[in-house]
């Protein structure tokens, strides 16, 4: 789906108020929830609580097109299909790509890490589809829902932070595999170190927990 | 920006695979794709930062 305001840009989020697809430029992040600019304007002027419930739903329903959370979950058990059901084709492609990569990595190496990641990602997909559908359904009724998926994403910091650390992680993984493939060092020897990843994630989560203002 | 870059990288990898078999094998060189995706993400991050600080300077 493309941005409602910029037809050439792919959407990265939906306004939780009107349900329109928004590109990177259009999203307005308010306390972890995404809005579009017109909706924020309405909310600030105080129109939203009274008038948008009166004239909003008619405009919203055509955008949402009724995806059923239960069906989204069931279809989500087939990798990528849940996201397709929700109309998020780019997300579906990315999900399939990630899942396929994880499966082939778990076949290629004997480290249990990728098997675990595979299982985790397999069950992440239907839940993600379920909550996306539910959020949009409730959004159409004017109810904002903060889903566990949103909370999980907030754990990883802002969009920009995720971009930086995701990029660094990809470069590190790529370099390790490249050097392993070029026989600079033995990949199987390195693969034995995989539980270190679990330790690092644990330490990172603890650090995050301590930093959180009480 | 990532799409064209990826196509070029994958194209070059397969080209090397075909032109110099035995030296560059796609089965060996594929992690280059991961590295390129990662680098472009990091690059986007710093570009975003620069634009923000530039905008602030212009604003002042």
Interface residues (C-beta under 8 A of the other chain):
Chain A: X160 X163 X164 X166 X167 X168 X169 X170 X171 X172 X173 X174 X175 X176 X177 X178 X181 X182
Chain B: X27 X28 X29 X30 X31 X32 X33 X34 X35 X37 X38 X39 X40 X41 X42 X43 X44 X45 X48 X49
